[in-house]
Amino acid sequence: MRSPSGLEEGGEDVMFAVIYRWQVVPGLEAQFELGWKRGTERIAAEFGGWGSRLHKGENGAYVAYAQWPDEATWKHAMESRMHHSDDEARRMYREAIVPDTFETLFAAEVVEDLLELRRP
């Protein structure tokens, strides 16, 4: 079976995934979400990221799952702290985060991909 991402069993295609977590200041959720969306779009365009999914949990916790073509591309983006060209998006995003709560929870090569892109 061909995976939705194009990863082939036994092939040399690689995909890298990263999971991030933030705590958002109460009342600034919409600002964070918009800044995150705009910033993620710029990261894809400027650094070669493959996009991300943002999840909202309880008590202001957010988690995002991001895909990259490989670890080297992600590391290159991290060298600049993903400093993209949308300064306003970065301001919106950073102002909405509780200080010192951003963390990378997990970063690793994808070995199987059965996630399908579906839109409601």
N, C-alpha and C positions, 0 to 999 in steps of 0.2 A: 504494500500500500504506500502510495506517495503521500508524504506529509504535506499539510497546507503551506508550510514554510519553504518547501522545496528540498528539505533535508532528505537525503536518500540513505537507506539502510546500507551500511558498509561503505558509503561514499566518503569523499573528502570534504564535502560541504561542512561548514562550521557555523554555528550560531552561538552567541554569548548572551546570557540573560542576567539582569541585575535587579535586585529588590531593594527599594529605598523605603524609609519610614520618616514621617514628620508628625509633630504635634502642632496644631494650628490654634492661634489665638481665638477664643470664642467671639463670634460676631464677624470674623474676617474670613469665613469659609469661602464665600463667593469670590472675594478678592484673590485668595490663594488659588482657587480652581482656575480662574481666568488667567492669572499670571503663570501658573503651571502649564496650562494648555498652550498659551502663546510661546512660552519658553521652550516647551517640548517640540513645537513645530519648528522653531529656529534651530534647535539642536539637531534635528533630523536633517534640515537643509544645509547647515554649516559644518556639522561634524560627522555626518553619515550614520546617525542613529536610525534605527528602524521603527521608532515610535514607542509608545508606552500606554499602559492602562493605569488609570488612577482609581483607587478604591477608598471610600470613606467608611471608617469604622465608628466606634462609639467614643464619646468623650473627646472629640477633636482629633482623633488619630487618623492619619492618612497613610496609605501604602501604595507604591507604584511599582509595577512590573515593567521593565524596559528591555527591549531587544536590540542587539547590536550584531553586525555581521561577524565580528570576532573580538577577542579580548584586546588586541593591539589597537583597534579603532576606539574602543571604550577608554583605554588607558591614555591615548592621545588626547581625547576630549577632556579627561580628568586632569591632565597636566595644566590646563587653563581654568580648571574648575568649571568647565563648560560655559565659559564667558562668551555668550552669543551676542548678536547685534541689537537685540530688543531690550534696551535699558529700562524702559517702563515696565515690561513684563517682569524683569528681574527685581525691580523695586517692589512691585505688587506682591510678588511671591515671598521675598525675604521679609518684608514688613509683617506678613501674616503668620510667620513661623515663630513659635515659642523658642526663644534663644536656647541654643545647645541641644536641640531635640532631633536635628537631622542625623540620620545614620544610614549607612549601607548595611543591610541585613545579610545579603548573600550576593555573590557574583561567581558565575561558573558557566562552563560550556554546556550547551544543551545536547543531551545524548539521544533523546527521543522527543518528537514534537507531534502531539496529536490535537493541539488546539486549533480549531477552525474559526476563521473570521466570519461571524454572522451578525447581521444587523437586524434589530426588531422592525 
